[in-house]
Amino acid sequence: MLMNNIQVEGRTFFNRIDWNFAFVIFALNVIGLINLYSATHGAQATGNSNLFWMQLLWLSVGWFVYFLVTLLDYKFFIRFAYVFYALNLIALLAVSIIGKSFYGAQRWLDLGFFRYQPSETMKFVMIMVLAKVLATKKVQEGLGFFDLAFPSFLTLIPFILTVKQPDLGTALLIGFISASLVFFVRVKKSILIVAILIGLVTAPLVWNFGLKDYQKNRILTFVSPGRDPRGTGYNSIQSKIAVGSGKVWGKGFRKGTQSQLEFLPERHTDFIFSVLSEEHGFIGSIFTVSLFMVLYLMGIRIASQARDKYGSLIVVGVLSYLFWHMFVNIAMVIGLMPIVGVPLPLLSYGGSSLVATMAGLGLISSVAYRRYLF
């Protein structure tokens, strides 16, 4: 009898999982691994050759986390959202005290076997905590000032702590994800107008007093990359050369000159899409972006079928995470946005980012798993 129950539960588990959704994620994983192998196994890339195997290890951990989160009811994460929020804030505070610095930024905690970046997990914690707060709001005409006060406060604290690292790109993404959830619930038009006016008024103040010199240089270089082609404009110029030289079909696997000869900086992280475009061309780039689009459409379908508002908000939050990361990263490497150091989900190298992304996708899978349970 016990064996029969286990078999029935096993069949139920496999039947309820959205395997189409999982397959699209797996397809993006495969593209990411192929691309990363090429980026780290060039003629002069011997020092980075172990990154591929590390990514493969983290991907295995990521899929374990994906199915574990799928099995857990997403309401568990909603129930303990404030606990996760408090723990992640403590980790962000710890970064400012004992965090490890790389390239002038203090963003990581050294845990011995890997470096943990609390700002990455904070993005998903914000999705959980804002879903908990916003799901209880019952407004007909949209959220008003008092409705937005607490969500704004919850967002502002990690935003400030992340800016101080300094990591303006990740801080902005925390803001974008939070704003996406708020707009999904709807805000009053008057609030939107006031927010735009505040942004216009404070922009000069942020430029003069909020941005560091290197951040100003990035923006100025974005406007005119040729002003410092061997300095701040180098990354942008080399990235656009790589993307453009791929043309329609690309130069072929491990045949990209910009990446293989190391003209392209950070080609395994921030500029991984440049490697893809150079070696697989417009066709490969469009195919990859199309897979992301399919993933978004599947996510929207899951959100529309969620059994409650909590589930819908979680799915929308994770989709906004994926969208803003993809949008900012691709816009950055093709010269439509300043260089801000944002990874491309599922493709860029990084343990914290990959596992966090797979956990977020696991949340969507958890909502899909329970959409027909009442």
C-alpha positions in Angstrom: 0.0 0.0 0.0 2.8 2.4 0.9 4.6 1.7 -2.4 1.4 2.3 -4.3 0.9 5.7 -2.5 4.5 6.7 -3.4 4.0 5.7 -7.0 0.7 7.7 -7.2 2.3 10.7 -5.6 5.3 10.4 -8.0 3.0 10.3 -11.0 1.1 13.3 -9.6 4.4 15.2 -9.1 5.6 14.6 -12.7 2.1 15.3 -14.2 1.7 18.6 -12.4 5.1 20.1 -13.3 5.0 22.4 -16.4 7.6 20.5 -18.4 7.3 22.9 -21.4 8.4 25.7 -19.1 11.3 23.7 -17.8 12.3 22.7 -21.3 12.7 26.3 -22.4 14.8 27.1 -19.3 17.0 24.0 -20.1 17.4 25.2 -23.7 18.6 28.6 -22.5 21.0 26.7 -20.1 22.5 24.8 -23.0 23.0 28.0 -25.1 24.6 29.6 -22.0 27.0 26.7 -21.5 28.0 26.5 -25.1 28.6 30.3 -25.2 30.5 30.3 -21.9 32.7 27.4 -23.1 33.7 29.4 -26.1 34.2 32.6 -24.0 36.5 30.9 -21.5 38.5 28.5 -23.8 40.1 30.9 -26.3 43.8 30.9 -27.2 44.6 33.3 -24.4 41.8 32.3 -21.9 43.6 29.5 -20.0 43.1 31.2 -16.7 39.3 31.1 -17.1 38.9 27.5 -18.4 37.7 26.2 -15.0 34.8 28.7 -15.0 32.9 26.5 -17.4 33.0 23.5 -15.0 32.2 25.8 -12.1 29.1 27.0 -14.0 28.1 23.4 -14.7 28.3 22.7 -11.0 26.2 25.8 -10.1 23.7 24.8 -12.8 23.3 21.4 -11.2 22.7 23.1 -7.8 20.3 25.5 -9.6 18.2 22.7 -11.0 18.1 21.0 -7.6 16.9 24.3 -6.1 14.4 24.7 -9.0 12.6 21.4 -8.2 12.9 21.9 -4.4 11.2 25.3 -4.7 8.6 23.7 -7.1 7.7 21.2 -4.4 7.3 23.8 -1.7 4.1 25.8 -1.7 4.9 29.3 -2.7 2.8 30.5 0.2 5.6 29.3 2.4 7.8 32.0 1.0 5.0 34.5 1.4 4.5 33.5 5.0 8.2 34.0 5.9 8.8 36.9 3.5 9.7 39.4 6.3 12.1 36.9 7.8 13.9 36.5 4.5 13.9 40.3 4.1 15.5 40.8 7.5 18.1 38.2 6.9 19.0 39.6 3.5 19.3 43.1 5.0 21.7 41.8 7.6 23.7 40.2 4.8 23.8 43.6 2.9 24.9 45.3 6.1 27.6 42.7 6.6 28.9 43.4 3.1 29.6 47.0 4.0 31.6 45.8 7.0 33.4 42.6 6.1 32.6 42.3 2.4 35.2 41.4 -0.2 36.2 44.1 -2.8 36.8 43.4 -6.5 37.3 46.1 -9.1 36.7 48.8 -6.6 33.3 47.5 -5.5 32.5 45.8 -2.2 29.6 43.5 -3.1 30.4 40.0 -1.9 30.7 37.9 1.3 33.4 35.3 1.2 31.9 32.1 2.5 35.0 30.0 1.7 33.7 27.7 -1.0 32.1 30.6 -2.9 31.4 34.3 -2.9 27.9 35.2 -2.0 26.3 38.5 -3.4 23.4 39.5 -1.2 22.1 42.1 -3.6 21.3 39.2 -6.1 19.1 37.3 -3.6 17.6 40.6 -2.4 15.8 41.0 -5.8 13.8 37.9 -5.2 13.2 38.7 -1.5 11.7 42.0 -2.7 9.4 40.0 -5.0 8.2 37.9 -2.0 7.8 40.7 0.5 6.0 43.1 -2.0 3.7 40.2 -3.1 2.8 39.8 0.6 2.1 43.5 1.0 0.4 44.2 -2.3 -1.8 41.1 -2.4 -3.8 42.5 0.6 -4.4 45.9 -1.1 -8.0 46.2 -2.3 -8.2 49.3 -4.4 -10.6 50.2 -7.2 -8.9 53.3 -8.6 -5.3 52.3 -8.0 -2.8 52.6 -5.2 -2.6 56.0 -3.5 0.1 57.7 -1.5 -0.5 56.0 1.8 -0.8 52.6 0.0 2.6 53.1 -1.5 4.4 54.4 1.6 5.2 51.0 3.1 6.3 49.3 -0.2 8.4 52.3 -1.0 10.1 52.1 2.4 10.8 48.4 2.0 12.4 49.1 -1.4 14.4 52.2 -0.4 16.5 50.5 2.4 18.1 47.8 0.1 18.3 50.3 -2.7 20.4 52.6 -0.6 22.6 49.8 0.8 23.3 48.5 -2.7 24.1 52.0 -4.1 26.7 52.4 -1.3 28.6 49.3 -2.4 28.7 50.9 -5.1 26.4 49.0 -7.4 24.1 51.4 -9.1 23.0 48.8 -11.8 21.8 46.3 -9.3 20.1 49.0 -7.2 18.2 50.3 -10.2 17.1 46.7 -11.0 15.7 46.4 -7.4 13.8 49.6 -8.1 12.6 48.5 -11.5 11.3 45.1 -10.2 9.5 46.8 -7.3 8.0 49.4 -9.7 6.8 46.6 -12.0 4.9 44.9 -9.2 3.3 48.2 -8.1 2.2 49.1 -11.6 0.8 45.6 -12.1 -1.5 46.3 -9.1 -2.1 49.8 -10.6 -1.5 53.2 -9.2 -3.5 56.4 -9.4 -2.7 58.7 -12.3 -2.0 61.5 -9.9 0.7 59.5 -8.2 2.3 58.7 -11.6 2.4 62.3 -12.6 3.9 63.4 -9.2 6.6 60.6 -9.6 7.6 61.8 -13.0 7.8 65.4 -11.8 9.9 64.4 -8.8 12.2 62.5 -11.1 12.7 65.5 -13.4 13.4 67.8 -10.5 15.8 65.6 -8.7 17.8 64.5 -11.8 20.2 67.4 -11.6 20.7 66.9 -7.9 21.5 63.2 -8.5 23.9 64.1 -11.2 25.8 66.7 -9.1 25.7 65.0 -5.7 24.5 61.4 -6.1 26.7 59.9 -8.8 30.4 59.2 -8.4 32.9 60.4 -11.0 33.2 57.0 -12.7 29.4 56.7 -13.0 29.3 60.2 -14.7 32.0 59.1 -17.0 30.0 56.0 -18.0 27.0 58.1 -18.9 29.2 60.7 -20.8 30.9 57.8 -22.6 27.6 56.3 -23.5 26.6 59.6 -25.2 30.0 59.8 -27.0 32.1 56.6 -26.8 34.9 58.2 -28.9 35.7 60.7 -26.1 37.9 58.1 -24.4 38.3 55.1 -26.7 41.1 53.5 -24.7 39.6 54.2 -21.3 36.0 54.4 -20.3 34.8 54.0 -23.9 36.8 50.9 -24.6 34.3 48.3 -23.4 31.4 49.8 -25.3 33.4 50.1 -28.5 34.8 46.5 -28.4 31.3 45.2 -27.6 29.7 46.9 -30.6 32.5 45.7 -32.8 31.9 42.1 -31.7 28.1 42.4 -32.2 28.4 44.0 -35.6 31.1 41.7 -36.9 28.9 38.7 -36.4 26.6 39.9 -39.2 23.8 37.4 -40.1 25.2 34.0 -39.4 28.2 34.7 -37.2 31.8 33.7 -37.4 31.3 30.3 -35.9 31.8 28.5 -32.6 35.1 29.7 -31.0 35.9 31.7 -34.0 35.1 35.2 -32.7 38.2 37.3 -32.9 37.0 39.9 -30.4 36.3 37.3 -27.7 39.0 34.7 -28.5 41.8 37.3 -28.7 40.6 39.0 -25.5 39.8 42.3 -27.0 36.3 42.0 -25.4 36.4 42.5 -21.6 34.4 40.5 -19.1 33.2 38.4 -22.0 32.0 35.6 -19.6 29.8 37.9 -17.5 28.5 41.3 -18.6 29.4 40.9 -22.3 28.4 37.3 -22.8 25.7 38.4 -25.3 28.5 40.0 -27.4 30.2 36.6 -27.7 26.9 35.1 -28.8 26.3 37.8 -31.4 29.8 37.6 -32.8 30.0 33.8 -33.1 26.3 33.1 -34.0 25.3 36.3 -35.6 21.9 37.9 -35.9 20.2 34.5 -36.3 21.7 33.1 -33.0 20.9 36.3 -31.1 17.3 36.5 -32.3 16.8 32.8 -31.5 18.1 33.3 -28.0 15.9 36.4 -27.4 12.9 34.5 -28.9 13.4 31.8 -26.3 13.3 34.4 -23.6 10.1 35.7 -25.1 8.5 32.2 -25.1 9.5 32.0 -21.4 7.8 35.3 -20.7 4.6 34.2 -22.5 4.5 31.0 -20.6 5.0 32.9 -17.4 2.1 35.3 -18.3 -0.1 32.3 -18.9 0.8 30.8 -15.5 0.2 34.1 -13.8 -3.3 34.3 -15.4 -4.1 30.8 -14.1 -2.7 31.2 -10.6 -5.1 30.2 -7.8 -4.7 33.5 -5.9 -3.3 37.0 -6.1 -0.1 36.0 -4.3 0.8 33.6 -7.0 0.1 36.1 -9.8 2.3 38.7 -8.1 5.2 36.3 -7.6 5.1 35.3 -11.3 4.9 38.9 -12.4 7.8 39.8 -10.1 10.1 37.0 -11.4 9.2 37.8 -15.0 10.0 41.5 -14.4 13.4 40.3 -12.9 14.2 38.4 -16.1 12.9 41.1 -18.4 14.8 44.0 -16.9 18.0 42.0 -16.7 17.8 40.9 -20.3 16.7 44.4 -21.5 19.5 46.3 -19.7 22.2 43.8 -20.5 21.4 43.6 -24.2 20.8 47.4 -24.5 24.2 47.9 -22.7 26.2 45.6 -25.1 24.8 47.1 -28.3 25.3 50.7 -27.1 21.7 51.7 -26.3 22.5 52.1 -22.5 25.5 53.0 -20.4 27.7 50.1 -19.1 26.3 49.3 -15.7 27.5 45.7 -15.0 24.2 43.7 -15.2 24.5 40.0 -16.1 22.3 38.2 -18.6 20.1 35.6 -16.8 20.9 32.0 -17.5 23.8 32.9 -19.8 26.3 35.0 -17.8 28.8 33.3 -15.5 28.0 33.6 -11.8 27.0 31.2 -9.0 24.9 33.6 -6.9 23.1 35.0 -10.0 22.5 31.5 -11.6 21.2 29.8 -8.4 19.0 32.9 -7.5 17.6 32.9 -11.1 16.8 29.2 -11.0 15.1 29.7 -7.5 13.0 32.5 -9.0 12.0 30.3 -11.9 11.2 27.6 -9.4 8.7 30.0 -7.8 6.9 30.3 -11.1 7.0 26.5 -11.4 5.6 26.3 -7.9 2.7 28.5 -8.9 2.1 26.4 -12.0 2.2 23.2 -10.0 -0.6 24.4 -7.8 -2.8 26.3 -10.3 -5.4 23.5 -10.4 -5.5 22.9 -6.7 -8.3 24.5 -4.8 
